[in-house]
Amino acid sequence: MNITESADATIPGHNGRIRDVCREARKMLEGARGSHAWDHTLRVYRLCERIGPLENADMEVLRIAALLHDVGRGEQDASGGRVCHAEQGAVLAEPLVKSLSLAPKKEENVLHCIRSHRFRSAHRPESIEAKVLFDADKLDAIGAVGIARAYLFAGEVGARLHNPGNRIENTRSYSREDTGYREYRRKLCRIRERILTPTGRSLADERHAFMESFFNRFIEEYEGKR
């Protein structure tokens, strides 16, 4: 599925409802940091297009939720992680979702998908659409892209390349200690076991193996062993 990244953010081949959501979602993400900006949404959308049909998902619900899933990210970043972007995203997305004239069950499902997509969340994905979105979002956090995003985020918060002097459990997120390797140890290495759909798991296995190999090599090179 090819979503254009042009200024009008249209989606060729899809109905006006999806194109309108795409346009509004992009506007809502204008202030997001690069690690969670519009290109992340596009990658998650493409993964949903790949996984959704194989898992018998309602693709209209899934497409809308994928486009809107991170619209609360700017508020989480501005708060230094105190605001949950998934919960806030559902709040911010609700007026737009209600304007789409969806059936009530579809409307609630879209908001549930947004609310439950976060790795660290009290809201568990229940619908198949929420599970697919959760998996797509997590797949973009591992593998080659996931490694790149971890270091991009570390740069955004002013972190060091590596922080071997401090134990991982004693370090803080959104700080100079929030390195790419810390993110791998605290979260990324556990993502594969949290994937919810069979299709997502098959994709996660390969991405996890690549990421694990990279970080093993990273530590060896950092310590001068390779």
N, C-alpha and C positions, 0 to 999 in steps of 0.2 A: 504494500500500500504506500503510495507516494503522496505525501502532503507537501504542498508547496510552501516554501518559507518566504514568499514574496510579501510585500507590504500589506496586501489585502487579506493574506492568510486564508485563502479559500482552499477547499478540498475538492478537486475535480472529481466528478462522478458521484458525489453525494448530494443529498437534498439540502434545501436552503436552511433547514433547522440546524443541521450539523455545521454547515458553513458559518452560520451566525454565531453559534457557540464557539467555534474556532476563533473567530474574529474577536469576540469579547474576552475569551480566555487569554489570548495573547496580550490584550491591553492590560488585563489584571496582573500579568506577570512582568510588566515592563520594569519594575523595580527590583526583581529578584536577582540574587547573586548568580554568577555564571554556572555554578555547579547544580543549580536547580532552576535554571532559566528555561526559556521556551524550547530550546533544542532538546532538553531532557524530556519535556512533555511530548515532543514529536517522537522521540525514541520509544517512550512508553506506549504511545498510541500505536506505533507500528508493531510492537510486540503484542499488544492486544488484538490487532488485526490478524496476527499470526496464530495466537493461542485460542482466541475466542471461538472461532468456528469449530475447532477440534474439540472444544469442551461444551458445545451446544449452548453458548451464551446468547443472550438477547443483545445483538450487536448495536442497536440504537442506544440502549441504556449504557452499554460498555463504552461506546465512542464518546458519548457526552461526559461520562464520569472521567474517562482518561484525559480529556481536554481540560477538565476543571480540577483535577485531583490536587494540584499544587498551588492553587490560587491564594492560599493562606500562608505560603512560604515566606513572603516578605515580612509578615508580622512576627513569625517565629524568629527570623534572623535579627530583626530589629530589637527583639526582646532578649537576645542572647540565649535563646532556647527555652525560655520560660513559657511562652505561648505554644500550644500544640497546633502545628499548621494544619493537621488533618481536621481537627474539630473546628478550628477557625475557618478553614476552607469551606466546610459544609455550610457554615453560617453565611459566608460571603457569597457562596454559589446559589443559595436557596432562592433569592429573588429572581435570578436568571432562569433557574430550573422551573420555577412556578410560571414563568412567562411563556414557556414552551408548549403549553396545553397538552402535556403528557397525561396518560392515565394515572390516577393517584398511586397505584402500586409501582409503576415505573418511576414516578417522581421520587417516591421514598427510597426506591432501590438506588437511584443515582446518588442521592445524598448519603445513603448507607455506604456505598462504595467509596465515596470521598472520605467519610468519617473513619472508615476502618482500614485504610490502605497503609497506615504508618506501621513500621516495624515495632517501635516502642509505643504501644497503644493498648488501652483497656478495652477497645472495641474490636471484637473478633469478626473477620469477614464471614458472613453467613450465606449470602446468595452466591451462585456460580459466577455472576458478573463481578462481585466484590473479590472473590478468590482470584479470578483472572487478573484484575487490576492490581491486586496485592502482588501477585507473582511477577507481572510485567515490571512494576516499579522496583521490585527487589532484584530482578535480573539485570536491570540497568545499573545496579550498585555493585555488581561483581563482574569478573572477567576483565578484559582489557579496558573497556569503558569504565568499569567500576574503579579500577586502579587510577585511571586518569582523573576521575571525578574526586576521589579521595584526596589526591594531591592538590587538585584545583581548590577544593574547599579549605584544605590546610593553608594554602596561600592566602585565601580570602580572609581568614581569621588571624593571619600573621604567625602561623606556627613554624617551628623549625623543620628541617628535613627529617630528623630522627631525634628521639629523646631517650637514649639508653640509660641515663642517670637516674630516672624516676621509674618506680614500679607502675605498670599500666593502671592498676586499680586505684592509685593515688593521684592520677592526673585528671584534669578537668576539660570538659568539652568547651568549645568556643574560646580557647585560650592558646597561648604559645605552645602548650603541651599537646595540642590536638593535631598530632601528625597523621600522615597517611597510614603509617604502620599501626598507630594506636587505633584508628578506625577499623583496620583489618582485624586486629586482635579483639576489640570490644564488640564488633558487630558483623563485619563482612564474612568472617570465617564461619559464622553460625547461620548465615542466610540459607544455604542449601537445605539444611534440615527443617527450615520453616516453610519451604515452598509447598503450596496447597494442591496443585493440579498435576496430573500425570504428564501433560505436555510441558508444563513449567519445570518439572523435575528433570526431564530429559535434557532440557536446555541448561539447567543449572549445573548439572554434573560436569559438563565440559568447561563452562566458565569458571567453576570453582577450582578445577584442576589447574587451569592456566594461572589463576590468581595465586594459588598456594605455591606453585613453582616460582612465580615472580618474587613473592615476599621472602621465600627461603633464599633465593639468589641475592636479593637486596641485602639481607642481613650478612650473608657471607662476604659480599663486596664491601659493605660498610665496615666490617671488622677486619678487612684486609686479607681474608682467607681465599679469595678468588681474584 
